[in-house]
Amino acid sequence: MITEVKCEDIQDKIITYFPEFKLSQSPFQKAIVYKLDDVIGFIVYSIMYERAEIDYIAVDERYRGKGISQKLFDYLLLNLKCESISLEVNSNNKRAIGFYVKNGFKEVSVRKNYYKDSDGILMVKKLEVK
Ligand SMILES: CC(C)(COP(=O)(O)OP(=O)(O)OC[C@H]1O[C@@H](n2cnc3c(N)ncnc32)[C@H](O)[C@@H]1OP(=O)(O)O)[C@@H](O)C(=O)NCCC(=O)NCCS
């Protein structure tokens, strides 16, 4: 089941995958979760007027490769009224890049040495305005 939650409700989960995460008081940042008994996947995203950004996406290791991210992403898109959605991904993260390419994201720029040992790739997907 997919539901909308406050980032503070899943702060511990987010930190498990993204230790650098800091709870922001920004009204733009939101989250959706995929829940069985517990939360097994989430997307944290921000909507800034005509632009949306995926800040964090992760699925519990035991449930990867089963389409959970796809379901979360499809749910997010259904409810977005933005012109585009973007994200930043580590160039070493082939699995995530595969997911984004499959979902129509295009690489628009490379941020050299954005991460300690690798580049950051900025990817954008244009959306149909609803
Ligand atoms: C990236 C991540 C969120 C994908 O979640 P997932 O639920 O396993 O993904 P899905 O099962 O929904 O896969 C959807 C598509 O992604 C791509 N994909 C998924 N796993 C892949 C892999 N191991 N290699 C290449 N592509 C892959 C495929 O295109 C797949 O579609 P297909 O099943 O029709 O081939 C998950 O691997 C994860 O939590 N990784 C750790 C956190 C992370 O790196 N987040 C991204 C930070 S930018």
The ligand as a Gaussian input file, in Angstrom:
#p B3LYP/6-31G(d) Opt

LIG

0 1
 C       17.533000       2.055000      -7.039000
 C       16.419000       1.363000      -6.237000
 C       15.617000       2.431000      -5.505000
 C       15.537000       0.570000      -7.248000
 O       14.454000       0.005000      -6.514000
 P       13.712000      -1.363000      -6.955000
 O       12.427000      -1.417000      -6.212000
 O       14.649000      -2.496000      -6.779000
 O       13.455000      -1.095000      -8.502000
 P       12.337000      -1.806000      -9.368000
 O       12.243000      -3.256000      -8.994000
 O       11.079000      -0.988000      -9.280000
 O       12.971000      -1.706000     -10.813000
 C       12.434000      -0.923000     -11.813000
 C       13.449000      -0.798000     -12.928000
 O       14.695000      -0.278000     -12.447000
 C       15.769000      -0.871000     -13.180000
 N       16.560000      -1.709000     -12.289000
 C       16.216000      -2.224000     -11.077000
 N       17.224000      -2.961000     -10.583000
 C       18.214000      -2.906000     -11.513000
 C       19.515000      -3.460000     -11.583000
 N       20.003000      -4.258000     -10.628000
 N       20.279000      -3.166000     -12.673000
 C       19.795000      -2.372000     -13.676000
 N       18.554000      -1.833000     -13.647000
 C       17.790000      -2.097000     -12.594000
 C       15.150000      -1.748000     -14.219000
 O       14.955000      -0.959000     -15.367000
 C       13.823000      -2.115000     -13.586000
 O       12.854000      -2.447000     -14.490000
 P       12.621000      -3.998000     -14.920000
 O       12.322000      -4.730000     -13.646000
 O       11.463000      -3.915000     -15.867000
 O       13.894000      -4.431000     -15.543000
 C       17.015000       0.334000      -5.213000
 O       17.972000      -0.438000      -5.870000
 C       17.649000       0.970000      -3.962000
 O       16.979000       1.176000      -2.948000
 N       18.958000       1.265000      -4.018000
 C       19.664000       1.849000      -2.864000
 C       19.338000       3.305000      -2.687000
 C       19.702000       4.101000      -3.920000
 O       20.743000       3.899000      -4.534000
 N       18.843000       5.053000      -4.274000
 C       19.040000       5.931000      -5.419000
 C       19.789000       7.146000      -5.007000
 S       19.813000       8.324000      -6.347000

